[in-house]
Amino acid sequence: MKLEMVPRVQLQLKMKLAPQIIQSIEILQLPLLALLEHVQTEMEENPVLEEVAVVDTEAEDNTTNGEEESVEEERVEVLPEEWQGSTRLRSAAMRREESDKKQQALENTAAKPISFHEFLLGQLSLMDVPGSLRAACEHIVYNLDDNGYLSSPLEDVIKGLDRPITIEDAREALHLVQSMEPPGVGARSLEECLLLQLDKKYEEHELARELILHYLKDIEAKKYPQIAKKTGRSLETIKKVVEHICNLNPKPGALFSSEPIAYVVPDVRVEYIDGRYEVTLNEDYTLPNLSINAAYRTYLSQRTADAQTRQYIKKKIESARWLLDAIEQRRATLYRVATTLVELQKDFFEEGVSSLKPLKMQDLADRLSIHVSTVSRALAQKYMQTPRGIFEMKFFFTGGFSSGDGNMESWVATRQRLKEIIDDEDKIHPLSDEEIVTALKSNGVDVARRTVTKYRKLMKIPSSRRRRQY
């Protein structure tokens, strides 16, 4: 009999705690903006939740107990009239306040950024274009890719027009589009894009045009001496013109990103105060100060309270308590994780990325005596604002290897050291990967040449031949 009872009790306890545990997990892994949105939604859906404003102490002292009681009694008295069964009817004042908040939200909403194609069509509307060509111009604009190129053959593009036009008219329409801003738009190749941006008044216009048409691959490989020899111009002139070409925009349409801008709101702030790194949570300043409205508790104690309404309020109060507990647990866990993380990576805050230590989430979990999944959820999509910039919190967790002096070196720190070595190299005689290996060893970092090559490519650093400056 006892053997049957224990599983049932455990099952009942598990079923009772499951919703709270699930909510705590969900709240913990939400980034700050998502948490704020979740709280606002809960406040709209749960009538017992209210935001407690910061009270002026002096004003509070001037309020008599009798006045407080009368206000509370008034709120309780009107509750039964506002509730019918489980439906809450908002007062006119509350509806006005809600309307004002929505209006304020609309007014504070950023305007939708203008798209690349809308920008071009706006210019077209101001141009004196013959009616027979306007439709063709619009059709060409709609066929430009996000970089501003006409990637399909012009002959194929005009086939989609309702009214057929000649290829000559199509070329004229394309010429009109190519005259728009930004310069280079409507090009069918990189060469044409750069040529469209060349100013005919530029003193070396013809040489620049020649280099664009015939020497782009050599320019990419920095074969400036060979270009100078083939064109019969001085090396100094070639380098000057190449610099001018490199200032042109190869992707004019990319100025108008189709992707929304991602705004990062840090969950954690780290500040250097009185010789220490202090950790604070942004939610302390961002989240509303929530409480359970005491009037609803008072209503439950009234004998005349409607049974259905009482049951509804009980569920809402229970739900509100779960939310408040989950937020407090999130706050405590995130603070502990962030504080320990700053402590373990103190050298990074003092000296920078090159001093970042290898660290695993399991190491931090063991330090705090919590499960590693809790650490992972606490760090998910969270950002930390530090004196050295804003970093995703998972940035501080990286693998590593044993360096020459016996200490552990992180992969991130090694890549930073590699970048510093290349930044300081002689640009006329850049270091080969083998020479970089030697330089790293002199700094106590022992890695293979293939590792250096791999990191260099991942960091999009060209080979020594392409880094060479003449």
C-alpha positions as CSV (number, residue, x, y, z in Angstrom):
1,M,0.0,0.0,0.0
2,K,2.8,2.4,0.9
3,L,4.6,1.6,-2.4
4,E,1.5,2.7,-4.3
5,M,0.9,5.9,-2.3
6,V,4.4,7.3,-2.7
7,P,4.4,7.6,-6.5
8,R,0.9,9.1,-6.4
9,V,2.0,11.8,-4.0
10,Q,5.1,12.5,-6.0
11,L,3.0,12.7,-9.2
12,Q,0.5,15.1,-7.6
13,L,3.4,17.3,-6.3
14,K,5.1,17.3,-9.7
15,M,1.8,18.3,-11.4
16,K,1.3,21.1,-8.9
17,L,4.8,22.5,-9.3
18,A,5.1,22.1,-13.0
19,P,3.4,25.3,-14.1
20,Q,5.6,27.4,-11.7
21,I,8.8,25.6,-12.8
22,I,7.9,26.1,-16.5
23,Q,7.2,29.8,-15.9
24,S,10.5,30.3,-14.0
25,I,12.4,28.7,-16.8
26,E,10.7,30.9,-19.4
27,I,11.2,34.1,-17.4
28,L,14.9,33.3,-16.7
29,Q,15.8,32.9,-20.4
30,L,14.0,36.0,-21.6
31,P,16.1,39.0,-22.6
32,L,15.2,42.3,-21.0
33,L,13.0,43.7,-23.7
34,A,11.1,40.4,-24.1
35,L,10.7,40.3,-20.3
36,L,9.3,43.8,-20.3
37,E,6.8,42.9,-23.1
38,H,5.8,39.8,-21.2
39,V,5.2,41.8,-18.0
40,Q,3.1,44.4,-19.8
41,T,1.0,41.6,-21.3
42,E,0.5,40.0,-17.9
43,M,-0.6,43.4,-16.5
44,E,-3.2,43.8,-19.2
45,E,-4.6,40.3,-18.8
46,N,-4.4,40.0,-15.0
47,P,-6.5,42.6,-13.1
48,V,-4.9,41.9,-9.7
49,L,-1.5,43.0,-10.9
50,E,-0.7,46.7,-10.5
51,E,2.3,48.9,-10.8
52,V,3.4,50.5,-7.5
53,A,4.6,54.0,-8.1
54,V,7.4,55.5,-6.1
55,V,5.8,57.4,-3.3
56,D,7.0,60.8,-2.0
57,T,7.7,60.2,1.7
58,E,6.6,63.7,2.8
59,A,3.4,63.4,0.8
60,E,2.8,60.0,2.4
61,D,3.2,61.4,5.9
62,N,0.6,64.0,5.2
63,T,-2.0,61.4,4.4
64,T,-4.2,60.4,7.3
65,N,-5.1,56.9,8.1
66,G,-8.7,57.7,7.8
67,E,-8.3,59.0,4.3
68,E,-6.4,55.8,3.4
69,E,-9.1,53.6,4.8
70,S,-11.9,55.5,3.0
71,V,-10.1,55.2,-0.3
72,E,-9.6,51.5,0.2
73,E,-13.2,51.0,1.3
74,E,-14.4,52.9,-1.8
75,R,-12.4,50.6,-4.1
76,V,-13.8,47.5,-2.4
77,E,-17.4,48.7,-2.5
78,V,-17.4,49.3,-6.3
79,L,-15.7,46.0,-7.1
80,P,-18.9,43.8,-7.0
81,E,-20.6,46.3,-9.3
82,E,-17.8,46.2,-11.8
83,W,-17.7,42.4,-11.8
84,Q,-20.3,40.2,-13.4
85,G,-19.3,36.6,-13.1
86,S,-15.7,36.4,-14.2
87,T,-15.8,39.5,-16.5
88,R,-14.0,42.7,-15.4
89,L,-15.6,45.9,-16.7
90,R,-13.1,48.8,-16.9
91,S,-14.2,52.2,-15.6
92,A,-14.3,55.2,-18.0
93,A,-11.2,56.6,-16.3
94,M,-9.3,53.4,-16.8
95,R,-10.4,53.2,-20.5
96,R,-9.2,56.8,-21.0
97,E,-5.9,56.0,-19.4
98,E,-5.5,52.8,-21.6
99,S,-6.4,54.9,-24.7
100,D,-3.8,57.5,-23.8
101,K,-1.1,54.9,-23.4
102,K,-1.9,53.4,-26.8
103,Q,-1.8,56.9,-28.4
104,Q,1.5,57.6,-26.7
105,A,2.9,54.3,-27.9
106,L,1.8,55.1,-31.5
107,E,3.4,58.6,-31.3
108,N,6.7,57.1,-29.9
109,T,6.9,54.4,-32.6
110,A,9.7,55.0,-35.0
111,A,8.6,55.6,-38.6
112,K,9.1,52.8,-41.1
113,P,12.4,53.4,-42.8
114,I,12.2,54.2,-46.6
115,S,13.2,51.2,-48.7
116,F,15.7,51.3,-51.5
117,H,13.1,50.9,-54.2
118,E,10.8,53.6,-52.6
119,F,13.8,56.0,-52.6
120,L,14.3,55.5,-56.4
121,L,10.6,55.7,-57.2
122,G,10.4,59.0,-55.3
123,Q,13.2,60.4,-57.5
124,L,11.4,59.1,-60.6
125,S,8.2,61.0,-59.6
126,L,10.2,64.3,-59.7
127,M,11.8,63.6,-63.1
128,D,10.5,64.8,-66.4
129,V,10.2,61.4,-68.0
130,P,8.1,60.7,-71.1
131,G,5.0,58.6,-70.4
132,S,6.1,55.8,-72.7
133,L,9.3,55.4,-70.6
134,R,8.0,55.9,-67.1
135,A,6.5,52.4,-66.8
136,A,9.7,50.9,-68.1
137,C,11.8,52.9,-65.5
138,E,9.5,51.7,-62.7
139,H,9.8,48.1,-63.9
140,I,13.6,48.3,-64.0
141,V,13.6,49.8,-60.5
142,Y,11.5,46.9,-59.2
143,N,13.9,44.4,-60.8
144,L,17.0,45.8,-59.1
145,D,18.5,43.6,-56.3
146,D,19.3,44.7,-52.8
147,N,22.8,45.8,-53.9
148,G,21.3,48.1,-56.6
149,Y,22.3,45.9,-59.6
150,L,20.2,44.8,-62.5
151,S,21.2,41.2,-62.4
152,S,18.9,40.0,-65.1
153,P,19.4,40.8,-68.9
154,L,17.6,44.0,-69.9
155,E,15.9,42.1,-72.7
156,D,14.4,39.6,-70.2
157,V,13.3,42.4,-67.9
158,I,11.3,44.4,-70.4
159,K,9.4,41.2,-71.4
160,G,7.4,41.7,-68.2
161,L,6.0,45.0,-69.3
162,D,2.3,45.3,-70.2
163,R,3.1,47.4,-73.2
164,P,6.1,46.1,-75.2
165,I,8.9,48.6,-76.0
166,T,11.9,48.5,-78.2
167,I,15.4,47.6,-76.8
168,E,16.5,51.2,-77.6
169,D,13.7,52.6,-75.4
170,A,14.6,50.1,-72.7
171,R,18.3,51.3,-72.8
172,E,17.1,54.8,-72.5
173,A,14.9,53.9,-69.5
174,L,17.9,52.1,-67.9
175,H,20.1,55.2,-68.5
176,L,17.5,57.3,-66.7
177,V,17.6,54.9,-63.7
178,Q,21.4,55.0,-63.7
179,S,21.3,58.8,-63.4
180,M,19.6,58.5,-60.0
181,E,21.1,58.6,-56.5
182,P,23.0,56.8,-55.1
183,P,25.6,56.8,-57.8
184,G,26.2,53.4,-59.4
185,V,22.6,52.2,-59.1
186,G,21.2,50.2,-62.1
187,A,24.6,48.7,-63.0
188,R,24.8,45.3,-64.6
189,S,28.3,44.5,-63.4
190,L,30.9,45.7,-60.8
191,E,32.8,47.4,-63.6
192,E,29.8,49.4,-64.8
193,C,28.8,50.3,-61.2
194,L,32.3,51.8,-60.6
195,L,32.3,53.6,-64.0
196,L,28.9,55.2,-63.2
197,Q,30.5,56.7,-60.1
198,L,33.6,58.1,-61.8
199,D,33.6,61.9,-62.0
200,K,34.6,63.0,-65.5
201,K,36.3,66.0,-64.0
202,Y,38.7,63.7,-62.0
203,E,42.2,64.5,-63.3
204,E,43.0,60.8,-63.8
205,H,39.6,59.8,-65.2
206,E,40.9,58.0,-68.2
207,L,43.5,56.0,-66.2
208,A,40.8,55.1,-63.6
209,R,38.5,54.0,-66.3
210,E,41.3,51.8,-67.8
211,L,42.1,50.2,-64.4
212,I,38.4,49.4,-63.7
213,L,37.9,47.8,-67.1
214,H,41.1,45.8,-67.3
215,Y,42.9,45.5,-64.0
216,L,40.4,44.9,-61.2
217,K,41.8,41.4,-60.4
218,D,45.3,42.8,-60.3
219,I,44.2,45.6,-58.0
220,E,42.6,43.0,-55.7
221,A,45.9,41.1,-55.6
222,K,47.8,44.4,-55.1
223,K,50.0,43.8,-58.1
224,Y,50.7,47.5,-58.4
225,P,54.2,47.2,-60.0
226,Q,52.8,45.0,-62.8
227,I,50.0,47.4,-63.4
228,A,52.4,50.3,-63.5
229,K,54.6,48.5,-66.0
230,K,51.7,47.5,-68.3
231,T,50.1,51.0,-68.3
232,G,53.4,52.9,-68.5
233,R,52.5,55.0,-65.5
234,S,54.5,55.5,-62.3
235,L,53.8,53.3,-59.2
236,E,52.9,56.4,-57.2
237,T,50.2,57.4,-59.7
238,I,48.8,53.9,-59.9
239,K,48.5,53.7,-56.0
240,K,46.9,57.2,-56.0
241,V,44.3,56.2,-58.6
242,V,43.6,52.8,-56.9
243,E,42.9,54.6,-53.7
244,H,40.4,56.8,-55.5
245,I,38.7,53.6,-57.0
246,C,38.6,52.0,-53.6
247,N,36.6,54.9,-52.2
248,L,33.8,54.2,-54.7
249,N,30.8,52.1,-53.5
250,P,30.6,48.6,-55.0
251,K,27.1,48.1,-53.5
252,P,25.1,51.3,-53.7
253,G,21.8,49.6,-52.8
254,A,23.2,48.2,-49.6
255,L,22.9,51.7,-48.1
256,F,19.2,50.9,-47.6
257,S,19.2,47.7,-45.5
258,S,16.1,45.6,-45.9
259,E,16.8,44.1,-42.4
260,P,15.5,45.9,-39.3
261,I,18.2,47.4,-37.1
262,A,18.8,45.2,-34.1
263,Y,18.9,47.3,-30.9
264,V,20.7,45.7,-28.0
265,V,19.5,46.5,-24.5
266,P,22.0,45.1,-21.9
267,D,20.6,43.1,-19.1
268,V,23.6,43.7,-16.9
269,R,25.8,46.7,-16.3
270,V,29.4,46.6,-15.0
271,E,31.0,49.8,-13.7
272,Y,34.3,50.5,-12.1
273,I,33.6,52.2,-8.8
274,D,36.0,52.9,-6.0
275,G,38.5,50.3,-7.3
276,R,36.0,47.6,-7.8
277,Y,33.8,46.3,-10.6
278,E,30.2,46.7,-9.5
279,V,27.4,44.7,-11.2
280,T,23.9,46.0,-11.5
281,L,20.8,44.7,-13.4
282,N,19.1,47.0,-15.9
283,E,15.7,45.4,-15.0
284,D,15.9,47.3,-11.6
285,Y,15.5,50.5,-13.7
286,T,13.3,49.2,-16.5
287,L,10.7,46.8,-15.1
288,P,7.7,48.2,-13.4
289,N,7.5,47.7,-9.6
290,L,4.7,45.1,-9.5
291,S,2.4,44.2,-6.6
292,I,-0.9,42.4,-6.0
293,N,-3.8,44.8,-5.5
294,A,-4.9,44.6,-1.9
295,A,-8.5,45.5,-2.8
296,Y,-8.9,42.1,-4.5
297,R,-7.8,40.3,-1.3
298,T,-10.2,42.3,0.7
299,Y,-13.0,41.4,-1.7
300,L,-12.3,37.7,-1.2
301,S,-12.9,38.1,2.5
302,Q,-16.4,39.4,2.0
303,R,-19.2,36.9,2.6
304,T,-21.4,38.4,-0.1
305,A,-18.7,37.9,-2.8
306,D,-19.9,36.0,-5.9
307,A,-18.6,32.4,-5.9
308,Q,-17.6,32.5,-9.6
309,T,-15.8,35.8,-9.2
310,R,-14.0,34.6,-6.0
311,Q,-12.7,31.5,-7.9
312,Y,-11.6,33.7,-10.8
313,I,-9.7,36.2,-8.5
314,K,-8.0,33.3,-6.6
315,K,-6.6,32.0,-9.9
316,K,-5.4,35.4,-10.9
317,I,-3.8,36.1,-7.6
318,E,-2.0,32.7,-7.8
319,S,-0.9,33.5,-11.3
320,A,0.4,36.9,-10.2
321,R,2.4,35.3,-7.3
322,W,4.0,32.9,-9.7
323,L,5.0,35.7,-12.0
324,L,6.5,37.8,-9.1
325,D,8.4,34.8,-7.8
326,A,9.7,34.0,-11.2
327,I,10.9,37.5,-11.8
328,E,12.6,37.6,-8.4
329,Q,14.3,34.3,-9.0
330,R,15.5,35.5,-12.4
331,R,16.9,38.6,-10.8
332,A,18.8,36.7,-8.2
333,T,20.1,34.0,-10.6
334,L,21.2,36.6,-13.2
335,Y,22.9,38.7,-10.6
336,R,24.8,35.7,-9.1
337,V,25.9,34.5,-12.6
338,A,27.0,38.0,-13.7
339,T,28.9,38.7,-10.5
340,T,30.8,35.4,-10.6
341,L,31.5,35.9,-14.3
342,V,33.0,39.3,-13.7
343,E,35.1,37.8,-10.9
344,L,36.4,35.0,-13.0
345,Q,37.2,37.2,-16.0
346,K,38.6,40.1,-14.1
347,D,41.7,40.2,-16.2
348,F,39.6,40.9,-19.3
349,F,38.1,44.0,-17.6
350,E,41.6,45.1,-16.6
351,E,43.6,44.4,-19.8
352,G,41.2,43.5,-22.6
353,V,40.4,40.6,-24.9
354,S,44.0,39.3,-24.9
355,S,43.6,38.5,-21.2
356,L,40.3,36.6,-21.7
357,K,40.6,33.2,-19.8
358,P,39.2,29.9,-21.1
359,L,36.0,29.3,-19.3
360,K,33.2,26.8,-19.5
361,M,29.6,27.1,-18.3
362,Q,30.1,24.0,-16.2
363,D,32.9,25.8,-14.3
364,L,30.6,28.6,-13.4
365,A,27.8,26.2,-12.5
366,D,30.1,24.3,-10.2
367,R,31.2,27.6,-8.6
368,L,27.6,28.5,-7.9
369,S,26.4,25.0,-7.1
370,I,23.6,25.2,-9.7
371,H,22.9,23.1,-12.8
372,V,24.7,24.1,-16.0
373,S,21.3,24.4,-17.8
374,T,20.4,27.1,-15.4
375,V,23.6,29.0,-16.3
376,S,22.9,28.5,-20.0
377,R,19.3,29.9,-19.7
378,A,20.5,32.8,-17.6
379,L,22.9,33.8,-20.3
380,A,20.6,33.2,-23.3
381,Q,20.4,36.3,-25.5
382,K,21.7,38.5,-22.6
383,Y,24.1,41.3,-23.0
384,M,26.6,42.9,-20.6
385,Q,27.5,46.6,-20.7
386,T,31.1,47.0,-19.6
387,P,33.8,49.8,-19.6
388,R,35.2,48.0,-22.6
389,G,31.9,47.9,-24.6
390,I,28.8,45.8,-24.8
391,F,29.3,42.0,-25.1
392,E,27.0,39.1,-25.4
393,M,27.4,37.3,-22.1
394,K,28.2,34.0,-23.8
395,F,31.3,35.8,-25.3
396,F,33.1,35.3,-22.0
397,F,32.9,31.5,-22.3
398,T,35.5,30.1,-24.6
399,G,37.7,27.0,-25.0
400,G,41.5,27.1,-24.8
401,F,44.7,25.3,-24.6
402,S,47.8,25.1,-22.4
403,S,50.3,27.8,-23.4
404,G,54.1,27.6,-23.3
405,D,54.3,28.9,-19.7
406,G,51.8,26.3,-18.5
407,N,48.8,28.7,-18.2
408,M,45.6,28.3,-20.1
409,E,45.1,30.5,-23.1
410,S,41.7,31.1,-24.7
411,W,41.1,30.8,-28.4
412,V,39.6,34.3,-28.4
413,A,42.7,35.8,-26.8
414,T,44.9,33.9,-29.3
415,R,43.0,35.4,-32.2
416,Q,43.4,38.9,-30.6
417,R,47.1,38.4,-30.2
418,L,47.3,37.2,-33.9
419,K,45.5,40.4,-35.0
420,E,47.8,42.6,-32.9
421,I,50.9,41.0,-34.5
422,I,49.6,41.5,-38.0
423,D,48.6,45.1,-37.2
424,D,52.1,45.9,-36.0
425,E,53.9,44.1,-38.9
426,D,56.0,45.9,-41.5
427,K,53.5,46.4,-44.3
428,I,56.2,46.4,-47.0
429,H,57.4,43.0,-45.7
430,P,54.3,41.4,-44.1
431,L,54.7,38.2,-41.9
432,S,54.0,34.8,-43.3
433,D,51.9,32.4,-41.3
434,E,55.1,30.6,-40.2
435,E,56.6,33.8,-39.0
436,I,53.4,34.6,-37.1
437,V,53.7,31.2,-35.4
438,T,57.2,32.2,-34.3
439,A,55.9,35.6,-33.0
440,L,53.1,33.9,-31.1
441,K,55.6,31.5,-29.5
442,S,57.7,34.5,-28.3
443,N,54.5,35.6,-26.5
444,G,54.0,32.2,-24.8
445,V,51.4,31.0,-27.3
446,D,52.3,27.7,-29.0
447,V,50.1,26.9,-32.0
448,A,50.5,25.1,-35.3
449,R,50.8,27.0,-38.6
450,R,47.6,25.5,-39.8
451,T,45.8,26.9,-36.8
452,V,47.2,30.4,-37.6
453,T,46.0,30.0,-41.2
454,K,42.6,28.9,-40.1
455,Y,42.2,31.8,-37.7
456,R,43.5,34.3,-40.2
457,K,40.9,33.2,-42.8
458,L,38.1,33.2,-40.2
459,M,39.1,36.8,-39.3
460,K,39.1,37.6,-43.1
461,I,42.7,38.7,-43.0
462,P,44.4,38.2,-46.4
463,S,47.6,36.3,-47.0
464,S,51.0,38.1,-46.6
465,R,51.2,38.6,-50.4
466,R,47.9,40.4,-50.5
467,R,48.8,42.4,-47.4
468,R,52.0,43.7,-48.9
469,Q,52.0,47.4,-49.6
470,Y,54.4,48.8,-52.3
